[in-house]
């Protein structure tokens, strides 16, 4: 049993004893009560020391967990609440507490597709109902597209990574005519731009598979799982998005953004390597050091006329060709 769960059992037991006005409890009595409570929950002998109970009482008295319990010692050896109506289960929740709870609920709901949170569904719903009944509206809204396909694979992929299992995946990329089976060794689940990707080892190199292109997932019991000492921060350090081209080195990309849009790029950098090179009447010139991948091009194209690529020439040419095609799409 986790130590934090043991502590909760002890706090609950101490609260029951301190509320009992029909019996006097010494420190030794409280130790015995806590030991018996743990035995009841664990099914094995558990001895709670004097120091542990003293620390528990100290924590309950403090504001550390929000209790600030009015625990007093009378006749120099007995413990009780000075307020007979007090209980740690009757703590009032103020508006700031409700706001914090509501914000936490909104964040927890984003992970409902993982099995580790499925048992929390009822708890989260109860919390949400309680918070809303207290008149606290949601002030955090996280972007999530419930219509995305492939979300049903999140949990089996997650379990395969945790348990170290090879998978046989039926996958069809947007460029492929037909779906094909791939034997992969899953290493990481990554979310980017509201889409989920599986980063996996396949044919002696890393691949990223979009979950919305996966058709089937099954455990490959015949293939021994290959664990890689995979550092996600290092692996994605030189890219925007999820496409890592192992044959390509990062290079300096220089671009200029007009003054009306430059603040957006300054406050939300395209990449962590972003630096300001210069500023003039036309705008601000930035640089980033990255691989040239499709996600970078999409970000640049998404800025439209407000961003101009200066170098490298190959990226500038590709962006220009895309913009010419876009203009052609609106031709008469």
C-alpha positions in Angstrom: 0.0 0.0 0.0 1.3 3.4 -0.9 2.6 5.5 2.0 0.3 8.4 1.1 -2.7 6.1 1.3 -1.5 4.9 4.7 -1.3 8.5 5.8 -4.9 9.1 4.7 -6.1 6.1 6.7 -4.3 7.4 9.8 -5.7 10.9 9.4 -9.2 9.5 9.1 -8.7 7.3 12.2 -7.2 10.2 14.2 -10.1 12.4 13.2 -12.6 9.8 14.4 -10.8 9.5 17.7 -10.4 13.2 18.3 -14.2 13.8 17.6 -15.2 11.1 20.1 -16.3 13.0 23.2 -17.2 9.8 25.1 -13.6 8.5 25.4 -10.2 9.9 26.3 -7.3 9.1 24.0 -3.7 9.2 25.0 -0.9 9.2 22.4 -0.5 5.4 23.0 -4.2 4.9 22.4 -4.0 6.8 19.1 -1.0 4.7 18.0 -3.0 1.6 18.7 -6.1 2.8 16.9 -4.0 3.7 13.8 -2.3 0.3 13.8 -5.6 -1.5 14.0 -7.0 0.6 11.2 -4.1 -0.2 8.9 -4.4 -3.9 9.8 -8.1 -3.8 8.8 -7.2 -2.3 5.4 -4.0 -4.2 4.7 -4.8 -7.5 6.3 -1.4 -7.7 8.0 0.2 -6.4 11.2 1.1 -2.8 11.0 2.8 -0.9 13.9 2.4 2.9 13.9 5.2 4.5 15.9 4.9 7.4 18.4 6.8 9.7 16.1 4.5 8.9 13.1 1.4 9.8 15.1 3.0 13.0 16.5 3.9 14.1 12.9 0.4 13.3 11.8 -1.1 15.4 14.5 1.4 18.2 13.7 0.3 18.0 10.0 -3.3 18.1 10.9 -2.8 21.2 13.1 -0.9 23.0 10.3 -2.3 24.5 7.1 -0.1 22.2 5.0 -3.1 20.1 3.9 -5.7 22.8 4.6 -6.9 21.1 7.9 -5.7 23.6 10.6 -7.3 21.2 13.1 -7.9 22.6 16.6 -6.2 19.7 18.4 -5.5 20.2 22.1 -4.0 18.2 24.9 -5.9 18.2 28.2 -5.0 16.8 31.6 -1.5 16.8 30.1 -2.0 13.5 28.2 -5.3 13.3 26.4 -6.0 14.5 22.9 -9.2 15.9 21.4 -10.6 18.7 19.2 -11.2 21.9 21.2 -14.2 22.5 18.9 -16.4 19.4 19.2 -18.1 20.1 15.9 -14.8 20.1 13.9 -13.9 17.4 11.5 -11.3 17.2 8.7 -14.2 16.1 6.5 -16.2 19.3 7.2 -13.6 21.7 5.9 -15.2 24.6 4.1 -14.2 25.2 0.5 -13.8 28.8 -0.6 -14.1 30.3 -4.1 -10.4 30.0 -4.8 -10.5 26.3 -3.8 -13.4 25.7 -6.2 -11.6 27.5 -9.0 -8.5 25.4 -8.5 -10.6 22.2 -8.4 -12.4 23.2 -11.5 -9.2 23.9 -13.4 -7.8 20.5 -12.3 -11.0 18.8 -13.5 -10.7 20.3 -17.0 -7.1 19.1 -17.2 -7.9 15.6 -16.0 -10.7 15.2 -18.5 -8.1 15.5 -21.3 -6.7 12.1 -20.3 -9.9 10.1 -20.2 -8.7 7.8 -23.0 -6.0 6.3 -20.8 -7.0 3.3 -18.7 -5.2 4.6 -15.6 -7.9 7.4 -15.6 -10.9 5.2 -16.4 -11.5 4.4 -12.8 -11.5 8.1 -12.2 -14.5 8.8 -14.4 -17.0 8.6 -11.6 -14.8 10.6 -9.3 -14.2 13.4 -11.9 -17.9 13.5 -12.6 -18.8 13.8 -8.9 -16.2 16.6 -8.5 -17.5 18.4 -11.6 -21.1 18.2 -10.3 -20.1 19.4 -6.9 -18.1 22.3 -8.3 -20.9 23.3 -10.7 -23.5 23.1 -8.0 -21.5 25.6 -6.0 -21.8 28.0 -8.9 -18.2 27.8 -10.1 -18.1 28.0 -13.9 -15.3 26.6 -16.0 -12.5 29.2 -16.7 -10.2 26.8 -18.5 -11.0 25.3 -21.9 -8.4 23.0 -23.5 -8.6 22.4 -27.2 -9.6 18.8 -28.0 -11.3 17.4 -31.1 -13.6 14.6 -30.0 -14.1 13.6 -33.7 -10.5 12.5 -34.1 -10.2 8.9 -35.3 -7.6 6.6 -33.7 -8.1 7.7 -30.1 -9.4 4.3 -29.2 -5.8 3.0 -29.8 -4.2 5.3 -27.2 -4.6 3.0 -24.3 -3.4 -0.3 -25.9 -0.4 1.6 -27.3 0.3 3.1 -23.9 0.0 -0.4 -22.2 2.4 -1.9 -24.8 5.0 0.8 -24.0 4.6 0.3 -20.3 4.7 -3.5 -20.5 7.5 -3.7 -23.2 5.5 -5.5 -25.9 6.0 -5.6 -29.6 3.0 -4.8 -31.7 1.6 -5.8 -35.1 -0.1 -2.7 -36.5 -2.2 -2.4 -39.7 -1.3 1.1 -41.0 -2.2 3.1 -44.0 -0.4 6.4 -44.6 -2.2 9.2 -46.6 0.1 8.4 -49.5 -0.4 4.6 -49.5 -3.1 2.9 -51.6 -3.4 0.0 -49.2 -2.9 -0.7 -45.5 0.1 -2.9 -44.6 1.1 -4.7 -41.4 4.1 -3.3 -39.5 5.9 -5.0 -36.6 6.9 -2.2 -34.3 8.4 -1.6 -30.9 6.5 1.3 -29.3 8.6 3.8 -27.3 6.5 7.0 -26.9 3.1 8.5 -27.4 3.3 12.2 -28.5 0.6 14.8 -29.0 1.2 17.6 -31.5 -1.3 20.1 -32.9 -4.2 18.2 -31.5 -3.1 14.9 -33.1 -1.6 11.8 -31.5 1.5 9.9 -32.8 3.2 6.7 -31.8 7.0 6.9 -31.9 8.3 3.4 -32.4 11.3 1.4 -33.5 10.8 -0.3 -36.9 13.4 -1.7 -39.3 16.3 -0.4 -37.3 15.1 3.2 -37.1 12.6 5.4 -35.4 9.2 6.0 -37.0 6.2 8.1 -36.1 2.8 6.7 -36.9 -0.3 8.9 -36.8 -3.0 7.2 -34.7 -5.7 8.4 -37.1 -4.0 6.2 -39.8 -3.9 3.0 -37.7 -6.5 0.4 -38.6 -5.7 -2.4 -36.2 -3.4 -3.0 -33.2 -2.5 -6.4 -31.8 0.2 -7.7 -29.5 3.0 -9.6 -31.3 3.8 -12.4 -28.9 6.3 -14.0 -31.3 8.6 -10.9 -31.5 10.9 -10.0 -28.6 10.4 -6.3 -27.7 13.4 -4.0 -28.4 13.7 -1.4 -25.7 15.5 1.8 -26.7 17.1 4.3 -24.3 14.8 6.9 -25.8 15.1 10.5 -24.7 12.1 12.4 -26.2 13.5 15.9 -25.4 16.8 15.1 -27.2 15.0 13.3 -30.1 12.7 16.2 -30.9 15.2 19.0 -30.0 15.9 20.1 -33.5 12.4 19.9 -35.1 9.1 21.6 -35.2 6.4 19.0 -34.8 7.0 15.2 -34.9 8.9 14.5 -38.2 12.5 13.8 -37.4 14.7 13.1 -40.4 17.7 11.2 -39.1 19.7 11.8 -42.3 19.3 15.6 -42.1 21.2 18.0 -39.8 19.6 21.1 -38.4 20.3 24.3 -40.1 19.7 28.0 -39.6 16.4 29.3 -40.9 16.1 33.1 -41.1 12.8 34.8 -41.6 11.2 38.2 -41.2 7.9 39.0 -39.7 6.1 42.3 -40.1 5.6 44.5 -37.0 1.9 43.7 -36.6 2.5 40.0 -36.2 6.0 39.9 -34.7 4.7 40.1 -31.1 3.0 36.7 -31.6 6.2 35.1 -32.7 8.2 36.8 -29.9 5.8 35.6 -27.2 5.2 32.2 -28.7 8.5 31.1 -30.5 8.3 28.7 -33.4 11.2 26.8 -31.9 13.1 27.0 -28.6 16.2 28.0 -30.5 14.6 31.2 -31.8 16.6 34.4 -31.6 16.0 38.0 -32.8 18.7 39.0 -35.3 17.6 42.5 -36.2 14.7 45.0 -36.3 13.9 47.8 -38.8 10.9 49.7 -40.1 9.5 46.7 -42.0 9.6 44.2 -39.1 11.7 41.9 -37.0 14.2 39.3 -38.4 14.4 36.0 -36.5 16.4 32.8 -36.7 15.9 29.3 -35.6 18.1 26.2 -35.9 16.0 23.2 -37.1 15.6 20.4 -39.6 13.5 21.3 -42.6 10.4 19.2 -42.2 6.7 19.4 -43.3 5.5 20.8 -40.0 7.9 23.7 -40.3 6.6 24.5 -43.7 3.0 24.4 -42.5 3.8 26.8 -39.7 5.4 29.2 -42.1 2.6 28.9 -44.7 0.1 29.5 -41.9 1.6 32.9 -41.3 0.8 33.9 -44.9 2.0 37.3 -46.1 3.2 38.3 -42.6 6.3 36.1 -42.7 9.0 36.0 -45.4 11.7 33.3 -45.4 15.1 34.8 -46.1 17.2 31.6 -46.0 18.0 28.8 -46.7 17.3 29.1 -50.4 15.8 25.6 -50.7 13.2 26.4 -48.1 12.5 29.8 -49.5 11.9 28.2 -53.0 9.5 25.6 -51.6 7.5 28.2 -49.7 7.4 30.4 -52.9 6.1 27.4 -55.0 3.4 26.6 -52.4 2.3 30.2 -52.4 2.2 30.4 -56.2 0.0 27.2 -56.2 -2.2 28.7 -53.6 -2.7 31.9 -55.7 -3.4 29.7 -58.7 -6.2 28.0 -56.8 -8.0 31.4 -56.7 -7.4 32.2 -60.4 -10.3 32.8 -62.8 
